[in-house]
Amino acid sequence: MVQISDQYLEPQDLSRPPPEERERLQRLWDSGKLQQHAKALERFYRKKHQELRQLLSSTYEDDDLIEAAKILVIQNKIVDQIAEGLDQLKAMESEIWIQGEQGNHDRAQIALEWTERHAAAWREWRIKEYLYTVERMEQSLKNCLTAS
């Protein structure tokens, strides 16, 4: 697993993507491609509901809940380790296939180069997808807070 540098985990950078990224995220949401993240985030928040409560004051606004939920994602860095690992492996395998079509069959070297070049950006984008999804999960977050 790739260790993520803290430079990729600044909340203001990740939760406020530039307009072109926000539009891309909106298209992904509209097409239903971020729904798997909503389900993973629900499981994550049910598991972490105590930590989420600790980030909130006893009286909080809905915006506070969304921000606390985002902070929890940023602090944990991983929401669904298995799914994230499989998705990252799928991206790496795609690069291996492309390189193989071009005559490069050194799978280990291609995987290493993919990790060096793309793993941090892949992780950063996944966090942005999660944070965007969190913005659309207000009711689910409230339900997670009532979980026992």
Backbone torsions as a table, in degrees:
resi	resn	phi	psi	omega
1	MET	NA	141.6	-178.0
2	VAL	-85.2	130.7	175.7
3	GLN	-79.5	132.1	-176.8
4	ILE	-92.8	130.0	177.0
5	SER	-68.3	144.2	178.8
6	ASP	-61.3	-21.9	179.4
7	GLN	-61.7	-21.9	179.3
8	TYR	-90.4	1.3	-171.6
9	LEU	-119.6	25.3	175.8
10	GLU	-78.3	120.1	-175.3
11	PRO	-55.2	-41.5	-177.2
12	GLN	-64.4	-32.6	179.3
13	ASP	-74.7	-42.5	-173.7
14	LEU	-80.5	-37.5	-175.5
15	SER	-89.1	-2.4	175.6
16	ARG	-128.9	68.5	-178.3
17	PRO	-67.1	155.6	177.4
18	PRO	-61.0	159.9	-174.9
19	PRO	-52.3	-40.3	-177.8
20	GLU	-67.3	-35.5	176.2
21	GLU	-70.6	-39.1	179.5
22	ARG	-62.4	-40.0	177.1
23	GLU	-64.2	-40.9	178.1
24	ARG	-63.9	-42.6	177.7
25	LEU	-63.0	-40.6	178.4
26	GLN	-61.9	-42.3	178.0
27	ARG	-62.9	-42.0	177.9
28	LEU	-62.3	-41.9	178.9
29	TRP	-63.6	-48.7	-177.9
30	ASP	-61.3	-32.8	-179.7
31	SER	-82.7	-4.9	178.7
32	GLY	86.6	4.9	-176.0
33	LYS	-75.9	-11.7	177.7
34	LEU	-100.7	1.5	-178.9
35	GLN	-62.4	-34.2	177.4
36	GLN	-61.9	-32.8	178.2
37	HIS	-68.7	-37.8	179.2
38	ALA	-60.0	-42.5	179.1
39	LYS	-66.3	-42.6	178.5
40	ALA	-64.5	-40.3	179.4
41	LEU	-66.3	-38.3	176.5
42	GLU	-60.0	-45.4	177.7
43	ARG	-62.3	-43.3	180.0
44	PHE	-59.2	-48.0	-177.4
45	TYR	-72.1	-31.1	175.2
46	ARG	-64.2	-39.0	178.6
47	LYS	-70.6	-34.1	-173.6
48	LYS	-106.6	21.2	-173.8
49	HIS	-60.5	-31.5	177.4
50	GLN	-65.7	-43.4	178.3
51	GLU	-64.1	-38.2	178.3
52	LEU	-63.6	-43.7	177.4
53	ARG	-60.0	-39.8	-178.8
54	GLN	-64.5	-28.0	178.9
55	LEU	-77.8	-13.2	-177.0
56	LEU	-106.0	149.9	171.2
57	SER	-78.7	171.0	-177.9
58	SER	-65.1	-30.6	173.1
59	THR	-115.9	121.0	-176.4
60	TYR	-137.6	155.9	175.8
61	GLU	-91.7	162.7	178.7
62	ASP	-58.8	-37.9	178.3
63	ASP	-62.3	-35.5	178.0
64	ASP	-64.1	-39.2	179.4
65	LEU	-62.8	-44.5	179.4
66	ILE	-62.5	-45.9	-179.2
67	GLU	-64.5	-41.3	178.1
68	ALA	-63.5	-39.7	178.6
69	ALA	-63.8	-39.2	177.8
70	LYS	-65.4	-44.2	180.0
71	ILE	-58.6	-41.3	-179.6
72	LEU	-62.6	-39.7	176.9
73	VAL	-64.0	-46.4	-177.9
74	ILE	-63.7	-41.4	179.9
75	GLN	-66.3	-39.6	-176.8
76	ASN	-81.5	-27.7	176.7
77	LYS	69.7	-21.9	-179.3
78	ILE	-133.7	134.1	178.7
79	VAL	-105.6	-46.4	-178.7
80	ASP	-136.3	90.6	-171.7
81	GLN	-56.6	-43.5	-177.4
82	ILE	-66.5	-50.2	-179.4
83	ALA	-62.3	-40.6	-179.9
84	GLU	-65.4	-42.5	177.9
85	GLY	-62.3	-43.0	178.9
86	LEU	-65.6	-40.6	179.2
87	ASP	-66.8	-39.0	178.2
88	GLN	-67.1	-40.5	177.1
89	LEU	-62.2	-39.9	177.8
90	LYS	-61.2	-42.6	178.0
91	ALA	-64.3	-40.5	179.0
92	MET	-66.3	-43.4	178.6
93	GLU	-62.4	-34.9	176.7
94	SER	-62.5	-43.1	177.7
95	GLU	-65.5	-39.8	178.0
96	ILE	-61.6	-42.1	178.9
97	TRP	-63.1	-46.9	179.7
98	ILE	-59.1	-46.9	179.8
99	GLN	-63.4	-38.9	178.1
100	GLY	-61.6	-39.6	177.0
101	GLU	-63.2	-25.3	-180.0
102	GLN	-94.2	5.5	175.5
103	GLY	98.0	-1.7	178.5
104	ASN	-94.3	112.4	-175.6
105	HIS	-112.2	14.7	179.5
106	ASP	-85.8	83.4	-175.2
107	ARG	-56.1	-44.0	-177.9
108	ALA	-63.0	-43.4	179.9
109	GLN	-66.9	-40.8	178.8
110	ILE	-63.1	-43.6	178.9
111	ALA	-62.5	-42.9	178.3
112	LEU	-61.9	-46.3	179.6
113	GLU	-64.5	-38.8	178.0
114	TRP	-61.2	-44.3	179.9
115	THR	-60.9	-46.2	-179.2
116	GLU	-64.2	-39.5	-174.5
117	ARG	-86.5	-35.1	-166.7
118	HIS	-122.0	-16.7	-172.1
119	ALA	-61.0	-44.4	-178.5
120	ALA	-64.8	-43.3	179.1
121	ALA	-67.3	-36.6	177.4
122	TRP	-60.7	-47.2	-179.8
123	ARG	-62.2	-44.6	-179.8
124	GLU	-60.1	-44.1	179.7
125	TRP	-65.0	-40.6	178.9
126	ARG	-61.4	-42.0	177.8
127	ILE	-61.8	-41.9	177.8
128	LYS	-62.1	-39.7	176.5
129	GLU	-61.5	-44.1	178.3
130	TYR	-61.2	-47.2	-176.4
131	LEU	-64.5	-37.9	176.9
132	TYR	-64.6	-42.4	179.5
133	THR	-63.8	-40.1	179.2
134	VAL	-56.4	-37.8	-179.4
135	GLU	-60.6	-20.7	-178.2
136	ARG	-105.1	13.5	-173.3
137	MET	-117.6	25.4	-172.7
138	GLU	-51.9	-50.3	-177.8
139	GLN	-66.0	-40.0	177.6
140	SER	-61.7	-39.1	178.7
141	LEU	-64.3	-42.0	177.8
142	LYS	-61.1	-40.7	178.4
143	ASN	-63.9	-38.0	179.4
144	CYS	-65.1	-33.0	179.2
145	LEU	-68.2	-26.2	179.5
146	THR	-88.8	-3.4	178.3
147	ALA	-64.7	145.5	179.8
148	SER	-96.6	NA	NA
